[in-house]
Protein backbone atom coordinates (compact mmCIF):
# COMPACT_ATOMS: atom_id res chain seq x y z
CA UNK A 1 0.00 0.00 0.00
CA UNK A 2 1.35 3.42 -0.94
CA UNK A 3 1.38 6.44 1.33
CA UNK A 4 -0.99 8.32 -0.99
CA UNK A 5 -4.01 7.24 -2.99
CA UNK A 6 -3.82 7.43 -6.77
CA UNK A 7 -5.73 10.30 -8.32
CA UNK A 8 -8.48 9.14 -10.66
CA UNK A 9 -8.92 10.77 -14.06
CA UNK A 10 -12.09 12.57 -13.02
CA UNK A 11 -10.40 13.92 -9.87
CA UNK A 12 -7.46 15.12 -11.96
CA UNK A 13 -9.80 16.85 -14.44
CA UNK A 14 -11.70 18.62 -11.64
CA UNK A 15 -8.43 19.70 -9.99
CA UNK A 16 -7.02 21.08 -13.25
CA UNK A 17 -10.30 22.88 -13.97
CA UNK A 18 -10.33 24.46 -10.49
CA UNK A 19 -6.69 25.51 -10.76
CA UNK A 20 -7.20 26.95 -14.25
CA UNK A 21 -10.32 28.83 -13.13
CA UNK A 22 -8.47 30.43 -10.21
CA UNK A 23 -5.45 31.42 -12.31
CA UNK A 24 -7.37 32.76 -15.31
CA UNK A 25 -9.84 34.58 -13.08
CA UNK A 26 -6.99 36.12 -11.10
CA UNK A 27 -5.24 37.21 -14.31
CA UNK A 28 -8.37 39.10 -15.28
CA UNK A 29 -8.92 40.52 -11.81
CA UNK A 30 -5.30 41.67 -11.30
CA UNK A 31 -5.86 44.18 -14.10
CA UNK A 32 -8.62 45.86 -12.09
CA UNK A 33 -7.21 47.97 -9.25
CA UNK A 34 -9.39 48.60 -6.22
CA UNK A 35 -7.22 51.57 -5.28
CA UNK A 36 -3.54 52.57 -5.38
CA UNK A 37 -2.45 49.60 -3.28
CA UNK A 38 -4.67 46.66 -4.20
CA UNK A 39 -6.04 44.78 -7.19
CA UNK A 40 -8.92 42.31 -7.19
CA UNK A 41 -6.50 39.51 -8.07
CA UNK A 42 -5.01 39.66 -4.58
CA UNK A 43 -8.31 38.42 -3.24
CA UNK A 44 -8.76 35.51 -5.64
CA UNK A 45 -5.30 34.08 -6.26
CA UNK A 46 -4.63 32.62 -2.78
CA UNK A 47 -7.31 30.03 -3.51
CA UNK A 48 -4.74 28.39 -5.83
CA UNK A 49 -2.67 27.53 -2.75
CA UNK A 50 -5.73 25.95 -1.15
CA UNK A 51 -6.21 23.75 -4.23
CA UNK A 52 -2.52 22.75 -4.26
CA UNK A 53 -2.41 22.04 -0.53
CA UNK A 54 -5.55 19.91 -0.56
CA UNK A 55 -4.15 17.89 -3.47
CA UNK A 56 -0.78 17.57 -1.76
CA UNK A 57 -2.34 16.38 1.50
CA UNK A 58 -4.70 13.90 -0.16
CA UNK A 59 -2.74 12.60 -3.15
CA UNK A 60 0.86 13.59 -2.41
CA UNK A 61 3.35 16.01 -3.92
CA UNK A 62 3.70 14.19 -7.26
CA UNK A 63 -0.03 14.49 -7.99
CA UNK A 64 -0.04 18.14 -6.88
CA UNK A 65 2.88 18.87 -9.23
CA UNK A 66 1.08 17.20 -12.15
CA UNK A 67 -1.96 19.40 -11.58
CA UNK A 68 0.25 22.50 -11.29
CA UNK A 69 2.00 21.74 -14.60
CA UNK A 70 -1.19 20.94 -16.53
CA UNK A 71 -3.05 23.81 -14.87
CA UNK A 72 -0.16 26.09 -15.83
CA UNK A 73 -0.33 25.09 -19.49
CA UNK A 74 -4.10 25.43 -19.67
CA UNK A 75 -4.20 28.72 -17.79
CA UNK A 76 -1.35 30.20 -19.85
CA UNK A 77 -3.15 29.47 -23.13
CA UNK A 78 -6.39 31.02 -21.88
CA UNK A 79 -4.63 33.90 -20.12
CA UNK A 80 -3.04 35.06 -23.36
CA UNK A 81 -6.58 35.68 -24.66
CA UNK A 82 -8.02 37.34 -21.55
CA UNK A 83 -4.98 39.28 -20.35
CA UNK A 84 -2.04 41.03 -21.94
CA UNK A 85 0.93 38.86 -22.95
CA UNK A 86 3.01 40.50 -20.23
CA UNK A 87 0.41 39.64 -17.57
CA UNK A 88 0.19 36.07 -18.91
CA UNK A 89 4.00 35.68 -18.82
CA UNK A 90 4.30 37.20 -15.35
CA UNK A 91 1.48 35.02 -14.11
CA UNK A 92 3.01 31.86 -15.54
CA UNK A 93 6.44 32.50 -14.05
CA UNK A 94 5.06 33.51 -10.67
CA UNK A 95 2.59 30.62 -10.61
CA UNK A 96 5.19 27.95 -11.37
CA UNK A 97 7.76 29.28 -8.91
CA UNK A 98 5.27 29.79 -6.09
CA UNK A 99 3.28 26.58 -6.55
CA UNK A 100 6.32 24.33 -6.82
CA UNK A 101 7.84 25.93 -3.71
CA UNK A 102 4.48 25.59 -1.91
CA UNK A 103 4.36 21.87 -2.74
CA UNK A 104 7.91 21.25 -1.51
CA UNK A 105 7.50 23.19 1.74
CA UNK A 106 4.09 21.65 2.42
CA UNK A 107 5.45 18.15 1.89
CA UNK A 108 8.33 18.74 4.31
CA UNK A 109 5.93 20.04 6.98
CA UNK A 110 3.02 17.65 6.37
CA UNK A 111 3.59 15.50 9.46
CA UNK A 112 3.31 18.38 11.94
CA UNK A 113 0.19 20.11 13.23
CA UNK A 114 -2.56 20.15 10.55
CA UNK A 115 -2.34 23.94 10.09
CA UNK A 116 1.45 24.33 9.95
CA UNK A 117 2.05 23.01 6.42
CA UNK A 118 -0.68 25.02 4.65
CA UNK A 119 0.08 28.19 6.61
CA UNK A 120 3.85 28.26 6.16
CA UNK A 121 3.86 26.98 2.57
CA UNK A 122 1.11 29.46 1.69
CA UNK A 123 2.99 32.39 3.20
CA UNK A 124 6.22 31.49 1.39
CA UNK A 125 4.30 30.85 -1.85
CA UNK A 126 2.46 34.18 -1.58
CA UNK A 127 5.70 36.12 -1.07
CA UNK A 128 7.39 34.44 -4.04
CA UNK A 129 4.32 34.73 -6.27
CA UNK A 130 3.76 38.39 -5.47
CA UNK A 131 7.39 39.43 -5.91
CA UNK A 132 7.81 37.61 -9.22
CA UNK A 133 4.42 38.57 -10.64
CA UNK A 134 4.44 42.29 -9.90
CA UNK A 135 8.06 42.83 -10.87
CA UNK A 136 7.58 41.11 -14.26
CA UNK A 137 4.06 42.37 -14.97
CA UNK A 138 4.31 46.00 -13.97
CA UNK A 139 7.93 47.17 -13.51
CA UNK A 140 8.63 50.08 -15.85
CA UNK A 141 4.97 50.63 -16.75
CA UNK A 142 4.40 53.80 -14.75
CA UNK A 143 1.78 52.08 -12.57
CA UNK A 144 2.03 52.14 -8.78
CA UNK A 145 3.17 48.50 -8.88
CA UNK A 146 5.25 48.60 -5.70
CA UNK A 147 2.26 49.72 -3.67
CA UNK A 148 0.07 47.15 -5.49
CA UNK A 149 2.69 44.53 -4.59
CA UNK A 150 2.61 45.51 -0.91
CA UNK A 151 -1.18 45.70 -0.79
CA UNK A 152 -1.70 42.45 -2.66
CA UNK A 153 0.83 40.67 -0.46
CA UNK A 154 -0.91 41.80 2.72
CA UNK A 155 -4.27 40.70 1.35
CA UNK A 156 -2.84 37.37 0.12
CA UNK A 157 -1.42 36.71 3.57
CA UNK A 158 -4.76 37.51 5.20
CA UNK A 159 -6.63 35.32 2.70
CA UNK A 160 -4.04 32.57 3.23
CA UNK A 161 -4.86 32.57 6.94
CA UNK A 162 -8.58 32.53 6.19
CA UNK A 163 -8.05 29.50 3.90
CA UNK A 164 -7.07 27.39 6.92
CA UNK A 165 -10.74 26.83 7.84
CA UNK A 166 -11.75 25.57 4.37
CA UNK A 167 -8.55 23.49 4.24
CA UNK A 168 -9.44 21.80 7.52
CA UNK A 169 -13.05 21.25 6.41
CA UNK A 170 -11.96 19.79 3.07
CA UNK A 171 -9.42 17.53 4.73
CA UNK A 172 -12.05 16.11 7.05
CA UNK A 173 -14.37 15.44 4.10
CA UNK A 174 -11.67 14.17 1.71
CA UNK A 175 -9.61 12.14 4.15
CA UNK A 176 -8.68 8.57 3.41
CA UNK A 177 -10.31 6.11 5.81
CA UNK A 178 -6.94 5.56 7.51
CA UNK A 179 -6.67 9.31 8.24
CA UNK A 180 -10.02 9.64 10.02
CA UNK A 181 -9.78 9.20 13.79
CA UNK A 182 -11.75 6.18 14.92
CA UNK A 183 -14.25 6.42 17.78
CA UNK A 184 -13.43 4.21 20.77
N, C-alpha and C positions, 0 to 999 in steps of 0.2 A: 504494500500500500504506500502510495506517495504522500508527501506532506501536504500537497495541495490537490484539489479536485481538478480534473480537466475541464476546460471551458467548452461548452457545446457551441455549435455553429450559430444557433439562434441567440445565445447569450453574447457571443462575440459581435454579432451584427447589431444588437441593441446597444452594447457598450460603445462601438464605433459610432453609431448614430448619435448617441448622447454626447460623446466627446466632440464630434464634428459640429453638432448644434451649439454647444457652448462656445467653441472657438470661433465659428463663423458669426454667431450672434455678437460675441465680444468684439470682433473686428469691425462690425458695423457700429456698435455702440461706442467704441473708443474714439470714433470720429465726431461724436456729439458731446461737447463739453457741457458740464453742468454750471461751471463757473471757471475762474482762473486757476483753480487748483484740483479739479476733479472732472473726469469723464465718466460716462455711464458704463464703460467697459470695466472700470474698477469694481463695479458692483457685481457684474456677471461672471467675470473670468475665474474667480476663486472656486467656482463650482467644478472646474476641470480637475482641481486637486482632490475634491471629494470623489469624483468618478475614479481617478487613478488610485486613490487610497483604498476605496472599497474593493476594486479589482485586485489590488496587491494583497490585501488581507485575505480575500476569499480564494483567489486562484493563483497567487504567487507573483513574484516580480517578472518572470518570463511572460506570463499572460498579459500583465499590465504594460510591459514594453511593446508587445505586439499590437495592442490597442492603440498605444501612443503613436507608433509608426504608421499604422494604417489610418488612424484619425488625422495625423499630420498630413498625409498625402491627400486625403479627401478634403480636409479643411483648406489646404493650400490652393487646390484647384478651384474650389468655390469662392474662396476669399479674393482671388484675383478678379473675379467678376463683381463682387459686392464692395470691395475696398480698393484703394489705390495699390499699385504694385509695391510701393515702398512699405505700406502698412502690411500687406500680405507677407513680404520678405521679413520684416521685423517680427511679425507675429510668429512666423515659422521658426525663425532662429530662437526667439525667446521661449516659445512653446517646447521645442525639443530640449534645449538646455535645462529649463526648469523642471519639466516632467521627468526627464531621465535622472536628474539629481534627486527629485522627490522620491522616485521609486527606490533608488539606492539607499537614501537615508531612512526611509520608512522601513525597508527590509532589515536594516541593521538594528532598528529600534523596536521591531515588531513584538518581541517577547517581553517587553516591559509593560507598564500600566497601559490600559487600552487607549488612553488619550495622548500619550507621549509621542508615539510615532506619527499620527496625523498632524499634531500640533507643530512639532519641530520640523518635520519634512515640509509641511505647508508654509511655514514661515521662511525657511531657506528657499523654497521654490518661488515664493512670492517676491522675495528680494531679487533673486536672479532674473526672474521673468520681467519684473518691472524695470530693472536697470538695463537689460539688453533691449527690451522692446522700445522704451522711450528714447534711448540714445540712438538707435537705428532709425526709428520711425520719424522722429521730430527734430533731431539735432540739425541746426543750420536752416531751419524753416521759418524762423521768426516767430514761432508760437511760444507761449510760456511753458515749454515742455518740462523744465526742471520743476516748476511748481506743480504741474500735472503729475509728474513722477512722484513727488513727495505726497501729494494728496491721494493719488491712486494707491500708493504703497500703504499708507495709513488705513485706507478703506479695505484693501485686500487683507491686511492683517486682522482687522476687525471682523471681516466676513469669514476669514479662516477660523477664527475662534468660534464664531457662530455656527460653523459647519460641523463642530464636534458633536452637537446634539443629533443632527441627521445621520452622521457617521455611526454613532452608537446605535441609533434606532435601526439603521440598515444592517448593521452587523448582527444585531439580535435576530432580525428577520431573515438574513441570508446565511446565517451560520451553518456550518456542517454539523450533523448530529453529534459528532465527537467534541465540538466546541461548546455545545449548550450544556450548562451546568445541570446535573441530574438532581431531582428532588430525593431526599432521603426518607 
